Amino acid sequence: MQVIVDDEEMSSFEQTARAHGLTLSEWVRQSLRATERATSHRDPDEKIRAIRAATLHRFPAGDITSLLEEIEQGYATNRDVS
């Protein structure tokens, strides 16, 4: 693979790689892998269909006041244990 960058970008990339204790080649490989992992390859329409399907489910839940009180009680319990 060959990637053309200007001298200023090249210098910046080299500095960044050195700051991470990596060769420029390894820094580029890691950056490409991280970008690929962070990129969704799923169809956006498929995601929307999944979200819409999930909203059709109904699960029992208490009212918001009770839920928040239970959460706060859990926090207090965790603080007492520490």
C-alpha positions as CSV (number, residue, x, y, z in Angstrom):
1,M,0.0,0.0,0.0
2,Q,1.2,3.5,-0.7
3,V,-0.3,6.5,0.8
4,I,0.7,10.0,-0.4
5,V,0.8,12.6,2.4
6,D,2.5,16.0,2.4
7,D,5.7,16.6,4.3
8,E,3.9,18.4,7.2
9,E,1.5,15.4,7.7
10,M,4.4,12.9,7.5
11,S,6.4,14.8,10.1
12,S,3.3,14.9,12.4
13,F,2.6,11.2,11.9
14,E,6.3,10.3,12.6
15,Q,6.2,12.4,15.8
16,T,3.0,10.7,17.0
17,A,4.4,7.2,16.3
18,R,7.5,8.0,18.2
19,A,5.5,9.4,21.1
20,H,3.8,6.0,21.3
21,G,7.0,4.1,21.0
22,L,6.1,2.7,17.6
23,T,7.6,2.7,14.2
24,L,5.5,4.7,11.7
25,S,4.5,1.5,10.0
26,E,3.2,-0.1,13.2
27,W,1.4,3.1,14.2
28,V,-0.3,3.2,10.8
29,R,-1.4,-0.5,11.1
30,Q,-2.8,0.1,14.6
31,S,-4.6,3.2,13.4
32,L,-6.1,1.4,10.5
33,R,-7.3,-1.5,12.7
34,A,-8.8,0.8,15.3
35,T,-10.6,2.8,12.6
36,E,-12.0,-0.4,11.0
37,R,-13.2,-1.7,14.4
38,A,-15.0,1.6,15.1
39,T,-16.7,1.6,11.7
40,S,-20.0,0.0,11.4
41,H,-20.4,-2.3,8.4
42,R,-24.1,-3.0,9.0
43,D,-26.8,-1.5,6.8
44,P,-28.3,1.6,8.5
45,D,-31.8,0.4,7.5
46,E,-31.2,-2.9,9.3
47,K,-30.2,-1.0,12.4
48,I,-33.4,1.1,12.3
49,R,-35.5,-2.0,11.8
50,A,-33.8,-3.6,14.9
51,I,-34.5,-0.5,17.0
52,R,-38.1,-0.3,15.9
53,A,-38.5,-4.0,16.7
54,A,-37.0,-3.5,20.1
55,T,-39.5,-0.8,20.9
56,L,-42.3,-3.2,20.5
57,H,-41.3,-5.2,23.5
58,R,-43.0,-4.5,26.8
59,F,-41.3,-5.5,30.1
60,P,-42.6,-4.8,33.6
61,A,-41.1,-1.9,35.3
62,G,-41.9,0.2,38.3
63,D,-42.7,3.9,38.2
64,I,-39.7,6.2,37.8
65,T,-39.8,7.4,41.4
66,S,-39.5,3.9,42.8
67,L,-36.8,3.0,40.3
68,L,-34.7,6.0,41.2
69,E,-35.2,5.3,44.9
70,E,-34.0,1.7,44.5
71,I,-30.9,2.9,42.5
72,E,-30.1,5.4,45.3
73,Q,-30.4,2.6,47.9
74,G,-28.0,0.5,45.9
75,Y,-25.5,3.3,45.8
76,A,-25.8,3.7,49.6
77,T,-25.4,0.0,50.2
78,N,-22.3,-0.1,48.0
79,R,-20.8,2.9,50.0
80,D,-21.4,1.1,53.3
81,V,-19.6,-2.1,52.0
82,S,-16.4,-0.2,50.9
